[in-house]
């Protein structure tokens, strides 16, 4: 095991449709905020890691070059990490590896996306090759709807109950977004609104799916020595992390019990010494661009048994006042600048254990789970943070 | 429309010519002759379709070519009802995972052969586990769309 690593500060942009700023200015907004939050300056950090979705999203390749000025990374080691939707958690992992190895004491991780400038689903279909899968995959909703559909049939779940549970998730997350000053979509919706919204890719309707957002997130990671040197009391210690990928072709592996999600969580739990996640975790930020898929994740992460998620959702187990609150920030469902989104999950988890989550703070949260997924159902990454070393 | 800040409209167009290599050349030649080729891994005994040069799990070359049955069972499906730039298939369409008989992975393709315009009618027809069969195009171009779609078997 490497050296201990902590998150010491978080900066987020106001996410949304941000045609008021250029992409570099948007990135700088998050970077300025994390330096303001920590009282540090660009001179203090040993290295910078940045990441996005595929560059076709905004039509500029090699964004870590484009943002060299916005991240003040000139003269420093710089890395780019890109794992599709899971980019953000991979950024957190990269910063962790860097410091844990002893090669750095302070690393700035920046995730960013400006999705409203391009065509997000057209970009996503470029992650599959043009001779086979591209004809059928139809961007993220196509794939993840198929997965959700496979899951609900696998466990013989009642279609109406699953629909009700997904609507419940949509309503509660949209409500939570009002308590998050950085969230994008802030609308009050009812279960009836969700169930009657336009079909995007059945069973996913418009209010079951995340928006296209512009946003960036910057997080500073520090070694234990640096935490002591800076005299910091409230930090988020990295307790565990895990990542798994799967084979390339969509049809090659089972997606209903999604092994990359199961194994990524298990790796993180083993490292953190967690045996009963629902009991031991205080809050979770699950990457949830689709309401139906969120339930599948609860099961893969061991928050409940296979096929049990809809019942527990409807009982409020994963609500703000439930046994394991999930996505009190409103989650990906309400804010999705993809290259930033996974890092926002980790940042939100860190804010919870540092007791800095404001109006969506889960009282007394000490151990928080964060997650992101991506690819054509290929990638899952997890990072668990805690208030205790 | 008044805008507070200016924008620039831009586009990237780049030409590509992608090599199929020996395995996928043979696979698509098979499609043009209404044959679906898979490959069998001699280590894990799985039959993979489309055909592969190597088994992604065992990481050994696959040497045995298998002519795969053109009937199978529906594993999962998704009714797609939205559009994006450059979309190669016109919505509404149904993307599907199909477990072809005698194979060990799901083949991704379309479901069709019935009216897709009304989703409520579609959901009465399409059920996981139903039997489906490939419908070939009259003119074939050694291309994945040489199969027009898989149709439900009554």
Interface residues (C-beta under 8 A of the other chain):
Chain A: X19 X20 X56 X59 X119 X120 X121 X122 X125 X129 X130 X131 X132 X133 X134 X135 X136 X137 X138 X139 X141 X142 X143 X145 X146 X147 X149 X150 X153 X198 X199 X200 X201 X202 X247 X248 X249 X250 X251 X252 X255
Chain B: X3 X4 X5 X7 X10 X11 X12 X18 X20 X24 X28 X48 X50 X56 X57 X75 X76 X77 X78 X79 X80 X81 X82 X84 X85 X86 X87 X88 X89 X91 X93 X95 X96 X97 X105 X106 X107 X108 X109 X110 X119 X123 X128 X129 X143 X144 X145
